[in-house]
Amino acid sequence: MALGWRLVDVSDADGKLYLWLEREQSTTPEDLARLRQDTLRMEAHYKVKYDGWETSVEEATD
């Protein structure tokens, strides 16, 4: 998937389709700003709504 995202799961609830996406990145202010811009581009391009629920930050495991 473009922009570094990986499709993790697809679910259907109440007639709505939900995509669960993942990507690894740092949490610098610049990278978080880029994340916001990427989600805005996805919304505009695919005509979807990113609601932010389930967005999480996890410690790197390497």
C-alpha positions in Angstrom: 0.0 0.0 0.0 1.2 3.5 -0.7 2.7 5.8 2.0 4.2 2.8 3.9 0.9 1.4 5.3 0.3 -2.4 5.7 -3.3 -3.8 5.6 -3.8 -5.8 8.8 -7.5 -6.6 8.7 -10.8 -5.7 7.1 -14.1 -5.8 9.0 -17.7 -5.0 8.4 -19.9 -3.6 11.1 -23.3 -2.0 10.8 -23.0 -1.9 7.1 -19.7 0.0 7.2 -16.4 -1.3 6.0 -13.4 -0.8 8.3 -9.7 -1.2 7.3 -7.1 -1.7 9.9 -3.8 -0.3 8.7 -0.3 -0.3 10.3 3.0 1.4 9.6 6.2 1.8 11.5 7.7 5.3 12.0 9.3 7.5 14.6 7.4 9.9 16.8 9.4 13.0 16.0 7.2 16.1 15.5 8.1 16.1 11.8 7.1 12.5 11.4 3.9 13.0 13.3 3.1 16.0 11.1 3.8 13.8 8.0 1.4 11.1 9.4 -1.3 13.7 9.7 -0.7 14.9 6.2 -0.8 11.3 4.9 -4.1 10.5 6.6 -5.6 13.7 5.1 -4.3 12.7 1.6 -5.9 9.2 2.1 -9.2 10.7 3.1 -9.3 13.0 0.1 -8.0 10.4 -2.5 -10.2 7.5 -1.4 -13.1 9.5 -0.1 -13.0 7.9 3.3 -13.1 9.1 6.9 -10.1 8.6 9.2 -11.6 8.9 12.7 -8.3 8.4 14.7 -9.8 5.8 17.0 -7.4 3.0 17.7 -4.4 5.1 16.7 -1.6 4.0 19.1 2.1 4.4 19.6 4.1 1.4 20.6 7.8 1.0 21.7 10.1 -0.4 19.0 11.0 -4.0 19.6 14.4 -4.0 17.8 
